[in-house]
Amino acid sequence: MHQLSKKDRVNYIRSPHHCPYCKSNDIEGQHMHFDDPLTQDVECLNCTAKWKDVHGIVGILEDTDGR
């Protein structure tokens, strides 16, 4: 399996709904790791590539249910 280029990584971050290696949209999120940083194991069911998504806070939604 080839290493991802910077462009491949940027494209995946912009649209993380496909495999960054084979471009298949048949990917599946696995276990979350609640460390610093928060990561999630991801696997492509087409080419069997595996990688970790790194998650971060990108916004906030207020609780509006009146509690």
C-alpha positions in Angstrom: 0.0 0.0 0.0 1.3 3.4 -0.9 1.8 6.3 1.5 -0.7 9.1 1.3 0.5 12.4 -0.2 -0.3 15.7 1.4 -3.0 16.2 -1.3 -4.6 12.8 -0.5 -4.7 13.7 3.2 -6.2 17.2 2.5 -8.8 15.7 0.1 -9.8 13.1 2.8 -10.2 15.7 5.5 -12.4 17.8 3.2 -14.6 14.8 2.3 -14.0 11.9 4.7 -16.7 9.6 3.2 -14.4 7.6 1.0 -11.1 5.6 1.3 -8.1 7.9 0.9 -6.3 5.0 -0.8 -8.8 3.5 -3.3 -11.5 6.1 -3.2 -14.2 3.6 -2.4 -17.1 4.8 -0.2 -17.3 1.4 1.4 -15.6 2.4 4.6 -16.5 1.6 8.2 -15.6 3.3 11.5 -14.5 1.1 14.3 -13.4 1.7 17.8 -13.0 5.2 19.3 -9.9 5.9 21.4 -10.7 8.6 24.0 -7.1 9.7 24.4 -5.5 13.0 23.4 -6.0 13.3 20.5 -9.4 11.5 20.1 -9.0 9.0 17.3 -11.2 6.4 15.5 -10.0 3.3 13.7 -11.4 3.2 10.1 -11.2 0.4 7.6 -11.9 0.2 3.9 -14.0 -2.8 3.1 -13.0 -2.6 -0.6 -9.1 -2.6 -0.4 -8.7 -3.5 3.3 -6.7 -0.3 4.1 -6.8 0.8 7.7 -6.1 4.2 9.2 -7.1 6.4 12.2 -9.3 9.5 11.9 -8.2 12.3 14.3 -11.2 14.2 15.7 -11.4 17.7 17.2 -14.0 20.2 18.3 -15.2 22.2 15.3 -18.2 24.0 16.9 -20.8 24.0 19.6 -24.5 23.3 19.6 -26.5 24.7 22.5 -29.0 22.5 24.4 -32.3 24.1 23.4 -34.7 21.6 25.0 -35.4 24.0 28.0 -33.5 22.2 30.7 
